[in-house]
Amino acid sequence: MSLDKRMHFIRNMEALKKVESDFIEYEITSDADIAGEFAYGPYRLMLWDFSEKKDGEERKLCLRIEKKIPGRDEDPWKTAEKAAYYHGGGIEGELIAFASLFLRRRFKIGPQVRWNDKPFIKLGYKNQIDGQLVEGKSNLTDLTQWFKLVENLDGRFHQRYILAVRLYHKAIQMIEEEPDLAYLNLVSAIEVLCQKTDIEPISLFEVNPKLAKVLEKVEDLDLRREIEEAALKRQGFIRRRFVAFILKHVEDSFWKEEKRPEPCYGRIEPEKLEELLKRIYDQRSKTLHNGEPFPPSIFDAPVMGAEIHFSLGMSKGEKKWEPKDYIPNLIFFERLVNHVLKNFLEKNQNE
């Protein structure tokens, strides 16, 4: 397979010269005054709502895409590669993201409305990614005991703790529409609090074997130790602190919550948590530093309430993932962060 790393909309333009195509239309909304029409090869973005609007009122547009039809002999799973191009979205996502950047306007992708000039109705009901956020009933009187704990929180942690809570708040607001950004906010909520978590002593050889070997040539032992300490101090070891902080604040009660799935349907066991937390932080780093998106499993409602995808493999477009690449679903990680933040509050009360 040729690992073509060009954007989807560019490759589609080239492919249309050789294959059959479909026409797909999406509803697009914007809260700015939009005029004119965008036409670029097989892509058109045009006004749908021509009524007068005030500044800030929502306007509707239509995005029309001519898209290649996959060949009957194409087998995505067989041709998918771990290093293939993937960013979590398709042609429509690329076009609308660029429109927002270049015009400095907010554009939002709505539902698909037409397919080959016929109305398109998506059958079925899309379950919520984190249905636990809306299930059951909550009582406002329960807030009193929690606010008493907040009032008595050790003063050293007030600023860090409210920032962590606000990041959690932002995360649960965007879980359904922007699950990847929600995931990043949940990770950040822990990062805010874990900076000074104690971790096991680490040698320079564990971090940078090449530098450690070079230091062995320094005969002055005091100087060698000073250089090693300076090199280690620069590291920060946030990944290790992130994992250690969460493990320190997970109680047995977390694993006894109701409505957890059966082991065969993606239940996460306590002994697997440490390794999965390392994967979560690695994914955070790969997303922020290398532009590598989250696995597609976090963008959909978990099957059978799974805490982690339980298939033997999955693919999206040209890219594939194996079980060793999976990270917990949002339904699990959101509940974990909620538990950890509450437990931190309870453990750090003034005497």
Residue pairs with C-beta under 8 A, 6 or more apart in sequence:
1 79
1 81
1 84
1 318
3 81
3 83
3 84
3 85
3 318
4 11
4 85
4 318
5 85
6 85
7 85
7 94
8 85
8 90
8 91
8 94
8 317
9 43
9 91
9 94
9 95
12 42
12 67
12 68
12 91
13 41
13 42
15 68
16 42
16 66
16 68
19 68
19 69
19 71
20 68
20 69
21 42
21 66
21 67
21 68
21 69
22 66
22 67
22 69
22 115
22 116
23 64
23 65
23 66
23 67
23 114
23 115
23 116
23 117
24 64
24 65
24 67
24 112
24 114
24 115
24 120
25 62
25 63
25 64
25 65
25 112
25 113
25 114
25 115
25 120
26 62
26 63
26 65
26 92
26 109
26 110
26 111
26 112
26 113
27 48
27 60
27 61
27 62
27 109
27 110
27 111
27 113
28 45
28 48
28 60
28 61
28 62
28 63
28 96
28 107
28 108
28 109
28 110
29 58
29 59
29 60
29 61
29 107
29 108
29 110
30 58
30 59
30 61
30 105
30 106
30 107
30 108
31 56
31 57
31 58
31 59
31 106
32 55
32 59
32 105
32 106
33 53
33 55
33 59
34 47
34 59
34 61
34 105
35 47
37 44
37 45
37 46
37 47
38 44
38 45
38 46
38 99
42 65
42 66
42 67
43 63
43 64
43 65
43 66
43 91
43 95
44 62
44 63
44 64
45 61
45 62
45 63
45 64
45 95
45 99
46 61
46 62
46 64
47 59
47 60
47 61
47 62
48 60
48 61
48 62
49 59
49 60
49 61
53 59
60 110
61 107
62 113
63 92
63 95
63 96
63 109
65 91
65 92
65 95
67 91
76 315
76 317
76 318
77 313
77 315
77 320
79 318
80 315
80 317
80 318
80 319
80 320
81 318
81 319
81 320
82 319
82 320
82 321
82 322
82 325
83 319
84 317
84 318
84 319
84 320
85 317
85 318
85 319
86 293
86 316
86 317
86 318
86 319
87 93
87 94
87 291
87 293
88 180
88 293
88 294
88 296
88 299
89 97
92 109
93 109
96 107
96 108
96 109
99 105
99 107
100 106
100 107
111 122
112 120
112 122
113 119
113 120
114 120
126 301
127 301
128 134
128 176
128 301
129 175
129 176
129 179
129 298
129 299
129 300
129 301
129 302
129 329
129 330
129 331
130 172
130 175
130 176
130 330
130 331
130 334
131 301
131 305
131 331
132 259
132 331
132 335
133 172
133 175
133 334
146 342
146 345
149 345
149 346
149 349
150 345
152 349
152 350
153 161
153 345
153 348
153 349
153 350
154 348
154 349
154 350
155 350
157 193
157 344
157 348
160 192
160 193
161 193
161 341
161 344
161 345
163 192
164 189
164 190
164 192
164 193
164 341
165 189
165 341
167 185
167 186
167 188
167 189
167 192
168 185
168 186
168 189
168 337
168 338
168 341
170 182
170 185
171 182
171 183
171 185
171 186
171 189
171 334
171 337
172 182
172 334
174 181
174 182
174 185
175 182
175 330
175 334
179 294
179 298
179 299
179 330
180 287
180 293
180 294
180 298
180 299
182 330
182 334
183 284
183 294
183 298
183 330
183 333
184 284
184 287
184 288
186 330
186 333
186 334
186 337
187 242
187 280
187 281
187 284
189 337
189 341
190 242
190 245
190 246
190 337
190 340
191 238
191 242
193 245
193 341
193 344
194 238
194 241
194 242
194 244
194 245
194 246
195 238
195 241
196 241
197 241
197 244
197 245
197 248
198 244
199 237
199 240
199 241
199 244
202 232
202 235
202 237
202 240
203 212
204 211
204 212
204 215
204 228
204 231
204 232
205 212
207 231
207 232
207 235
208 231
211 231
212 228
215 224
215 227
215 228
216 224
218 224
218 227
238 281
239 278
239 281
239 282
239 285
242 277
242 281
243 274
243 277
243 278
243 281
245 340
246 273
246 277
246 336
246 340
247 273
247 274
247 277
249 339
249 340
249 343
249 344
249 347
250 270
250 273
250 336
250 339
250 340
250 343
251 339
251 343
253 339
254 335
254 336
254 339
255 270
257 335
259 305
260 267
260 305
260 307
261 267
261 304
261 305
261 306
261 307
262 304
263 269
264 310
265 303
265 304
265 305
265 306
265 310
266 302
266 303
266 304
266 305
266 306
266 307
266 308
266 309
266 310
266 329
267 306
267 307
268 276
268 307
268 308
268 328
268 332
276 308
276 327
276 328
279 325
279 326
279 327
280 327
280 328
280 333
283 292
283 294
283 295
283 327
286 292
287 293
287 294
294 327
295 309
295 314
295 321
295 325
295 326
295 327
296 314
296 316
296 321
297 309
297 314
297 321
297 326
297 329
298 327
298 329
298 330
302 309
302 329
302 331
303 310
305 331
306 329
306 331
307 328
307 329
307 331
307 332
308 326
308 327
308 328
308 329
308 332
309 323
309 326
309 329
311 323
312 323
313 320
313 321
313 322
313 323
314 320
314 321
315 321
327 333
328 336
